[in-house]
Amino acid sequence: MGEQHSVKFPQEVIDEYASLGVDLPSLFSAGHLGTRMGVQILEAAAERVVGTMPVEGNTQPYGLLHGGASAVLAETLGSVGAMLHGGPDKLAVGVDLNCTHHRGARSGLVTGVATPVHRGRSTATYEIVISDEQGKRVCSARLTCLLRDATPRTGSAGAAGAAG
């Protein structure tokens, strides 16, 4: 699960972040939780983020993909899209996640595709469709992220605290 892989970024995104000395694969990874769950981001752009997650190791007691695992995949993919939309001057913080589970998955990989519903200055909302290996929809999710300034503004009273 901890194996290295390459995320496909648009060249202009690579260039923008490289000029700032930012390691994109680390910044736009699934994080520690995603790594433990085997989440792999395959493609990442503000317009579309694609990732996979194994069912094995992420099941509930009945042997089906755990709904919380689907939520982790959805929030990871939607957050990456929102971060790319916000750019290097913004942090994307999830504030609302809604998941509808349509069918169970017992084995294989599930694939999530996040596409924007709204990309504004202060919020970004993504729809995430998670499908099984047969292309059947397992889960539909919607994530809204608040886009915060990456560096606190001088003299701003609320800038010192960070949201969840």
Secondary structure, DSSP 4 states (H G I P E B T S, - for coil): -------B--HHHHHHHHTTT--HHHHTS-HHHHHHHT-EEEEEETTEEEEEEESTTSB-TTSSBPHHHHHHHHHHHHHHHHHHHH-TTEEEEEEEEEEEE-S---SSEEEEEEEEEEE-SSEEEEEEEEE-TTS-EEEEEEEEEEEEESSPPTT-TTSSS---
